[in-house]
Amino acid sequence: MQVEEKDGIYRIRINNPLPPVEFNFQGVNSSKSLHDFNLTIEEKENSLIISKPLELEEHIVGLGEKAVELDRRRFRFRMCNIDAGKYFKFSDPLYINIPFFISVYKGKATGYFINSASCDLVIDIGVSDYSKIKIFVPHRDVELFIFEGPTIEKVLERYTDVTGKPYLMPEWALGYMISRYSYYPQDYIIKLVDLMKEFRVTAVFLDIDFMDSFKLFTWDKEKFPDPQKFIEELHKRGVKLITIVDHSVRADQKYPIFISGLGKFCETGKGELFVGKLWPGNTVYPDFFKEETRKWWSELIYNWLKQGVDGIWLDMNEPTDFTTYDTYYEILNQLHATMKDERLLLTFPPNVVHEYKGKKVPHLMIRNAYPLYEAMATFEGFKDKEPFILSRSGYAGIQKYACVWTGDNTPSWDDLKLQLQLVLGLSISGVSCVGIDIGAFQGRGSRDIDNSPELLVKYFGIALFFPFFRTHKATNGIDTEPIFLPSYYREKMKKIIDTRYKFLPYLYSLAIESHETGHPIIRPLFYDFQEDENTYRIEDEYMVGKFLLYAPIITPTERRLVYLPSGRWMEFWTKEIFEGNSWINSSSDLPIYIREGSIIPLENNDILTFGNYGKFKYNNVFIEREGNLLKLSKPFFVRKIITEKKEIEVNKELTSIDL
Ligand SMILES: OC[C@H]1O[C@H](O[C@H]2[C@H](O)[C@@H](O)[C@@H](O[C@H]3[C@H](O)[C@@H](O)[C@@H](O)O[C@@H]3CO)O[C@@H]2CO)[C@H](O)[C@@H](O)[C@@H]1O
């Protein structure tokens, strides 16, 4: 075993690991031992068990996309990326598995990252042993990282020093984007965009039906007779185009991409081409673990983007294949039987291998890193174009290349709460650009689906400040775009979307901060109030940066109780001031609270400030408040300044102003 260290980061190498991803770390040898980290290791013939005490007053947060409470105690997590289908609370695993967690104990946060992308990794937080965290590693060689705090923020800075800072999405990608499975033909889409004018759509997503027989990088000529004109029409309206690109290359001798990719696809251990099944029927899959494959793929992406496509949506990239599932499904059907978790059958079969660093590695050993390498190759394909990638799956480091979303959620009141848990869980695990299918994906497949406008509005409501903000729906689902709703609900959606645009300069500044530091854009309350024990069980409120608390309404009412942590808070709509460390009855349908010491840039060059101190960097201008004086580091046009007491019309360039 070898321990290296650098600036509060420790890497422990047990036996002779071949990490699935070589992260950036140049440490020096350390004299520390496992004992110093309070860890013990039990070595088995083909596996390891790493244990750490779990204290009664300890909180465990992180682990990415997990369908349980944000304090992860008392759950046994399987870390295997799968196509989660119609998932619910406690469904485990889901699409994205990040083996990184943060312990908060006696005011001190410490991060732990097990660099294993194995589908059989299990992290048990006090279930099989009440007073222990047990990590079951299904191989004997592994690399661990430990990140010192003492704050959660510092742990995240260190974790993203190693695994990569979140990429900076384009500003337009923070706007309202629309999608469904699937929009076509091209003229309809243009008409829809025009009908949606007042909702300020910034991008349209095309789902799989835009392709000719699901062949990647092709157009269905009936649905899209003139793609160039279509793209121009969108761009004329200031709307970007994002197309889906799955990992499935149709196995077809007449398809040039199949031919050019030969030698770069996944194979079985016997060296035979692995031909699986996905949307195009018989399918082969790029082996993204190979550098040569990634170069080939980047060129394909580059050429596809050249026609004016602005972003890429990577779906099904856990990676999913239908072969095993279809076989078992048939047998089970004949037997009138069901399986406990058939979703695990959507993985590649175990005889598939990847070529990684000159070695043949079984698929299930490094499966979870597949989407990361795919996103990396896709990112490269943008070359000098501002990248936008949305990925359904991921591993530690996915934040460096892509935004992610929570897949095929089901419209229900329960799901609202679950979506907050998923998004905040990802956010606290290094993935800043995160969102959901607003309106929830599932169509009219089962009786638990709630298609009421009340619920649909609440989906817009929870997502108000999510960095990725898109409606998306299954083929047999209702229309979720606001224009299709009765006026009462449409107005509510309009208010939500307008509020998002009002705060967009703040959101974009936070995205820049996140890109530079690794700080999440939206955070669970305990991120900013680590010492406040109340915050660890509050999952229906979130912070947006350090200065804004949002408490979405997630029940069929229009009012709610809000917990405000310590400090003073100003209600955004009424300017009423509240003393924190208290529960208050909010009177707003969008409860937004501004923290004392805030400076928040708003739409149209307005500035919101509360309290007689504060600092913020916006558009490379440092804005500072000292008492009644607001100073700007260089001349900057300001329209209006909004304080707790008044609104000041400015309408000129400023370097300072007495409020
Ligand atoms: O590109 C089309 C959509 O693809 C994704 O969703 C699909 C999912 O990945 C598939 O496994 C399948 O899932 C359904 C499953 O077959 C069914 O038994 C039931 O559990 O419902 C599942 C639906 O979630 O089909 C999905 C498409 O219907 C992707 O996540 C979507 O965003 C894409 O629109």
The ligand as a Tripos MOL2 file, in Angstrom:
@<TRIPOS>MOLECULE
LIG
   34    36     1     0     0
SMALL
NO_CHARGES

@<TRIPOS>ATOM
      1 O1        -34.6630    8.5910  -27.1160 O.3       1 LIG1
      2 C1        -35.8750    8.1750  -26.6250 C.3       1 LIG1
      3 C2        -35.9120    8.2090  -25.1150 C.3       1 LIG1
      4 O2        -34.9080    7.2980  -24.6380 O.3       1 LIG1
      5 C3        -34.7420    7.2120  -23.2110 C.3       1 LIG1
      6 O3        -35.8340    6.5690  -22.5730 O.3       1 LIG1
      7 C4        -36.0930    5.1850  -22.9290 C.3       1 LIG1
      8 C5        -35.4660    4.2250  -21.9420 C.3       1 LIG1
      9 O4        -34.0910    4.4360  -21.9090 O.3       1 LIG1
     10 C6        -35.7690    2.8090  -22.3890 C.3       1 LIG1
     11 O5        -35.2160    1.8370  -21.5720 O.3       1 LIG1
     12 C7        -37.2630    2.5780  -22.4280 C.3       1 LIG1
     13 O6        -37.7760    2.6100  -21.0790 O.3       1 LIG1
     14 C8        -39.1350    2.2280  -20.7960 C.3       1 LIG1
     15 C9        -39.2380    0.7860  -20.4520 C.3       1 LIG1
     16 O7        -39.0040    0.0540  -21.6460 O.3       1 LIG1
     17 C10       -40.6430    0.4520  -19.9260 C.3       1 LIG1
     18 O8        -40.6930   -0.8840  -19.5340 O.3       1 LIG1
     19 C11       -41.0300    1.3060  -18.7420 C.3       1 LIG1
     20 O9        -40.2640    0.9970  -17.6090 O.3       1 LIG1
     21 O10       -40.8530    2.6610  -19.0950 O.3       1 LIG1
     22 C12       -39.5410    3.0230  -19.5720 C.3       1 LIG1
     23 C13       -39.6190    4.5020  -19.9600 C.3       1 LIG1
     24 O11       -38.7770    5.2010  -19.1490 O.3       1 LIG1
     25 O12       -37.8550    3.5340  -23.2550 O.3       1 LIG1
     26 C14       -37.5830    4.9180  -22.9500 C.3       1 LIG1
     27 C15       -38.2590    5.7220  -24.0190 C.3       1 LIG1
     28 O13       -39.6120    5.5260  -23.9570 O.3       1 LIG1
     29 C16       -34.4950    8.6060  -22.6350 C.3       1 LIG1
     30 O14       -34.3380    8.5460  -21.2600 O.3       1 LIG1
     31 C17       -35.5860    9.5800  -23.0410 C.3       1 LIG1
     32 O15       -35.2940   10.8520  -22.5410 O.3       1 LIG1
     33 C18       -35.6630    9.6080  -24.5690 C.3       1 LIG1
     34 O16       -36.7210   10.4400  -24.9440 O.3       1 LIG1
@<TRIPOS>BOND
     1     1     2 1
     2     2     3 1
     3     3     4 1
     4     3    33 1
     5     4     5 1
     6     5     6 1
     7     5    29 1
     8     6     7 1
     9     7     8 1
    10     7    26 1
    11     8     9 1
    12     8    10 1
    13    10    11 1
    14    10    12 1
    15    12    13 1
    16    12    25 1
    17    13    14 1
    18    14    15 1
    19    14    22 1
    20    15    16 1
    21    15    17 1
    22    17    18 1
    23    17    19 1
    24    19    20 1
    25    19    21 1
    26    21    22 1
    27    22    23 1
    28    23    24 1
    29    25    26 1
    30    26    27 1
    31    27    28 1
    32    29    30 1
    33    29    31 1
    34    31    32 1
    35    31    33 1
    36    33    34 1
@<TRIPOS>SUBSTRUCTURE
     1 LIG1         1 GROUP 0 **** ****
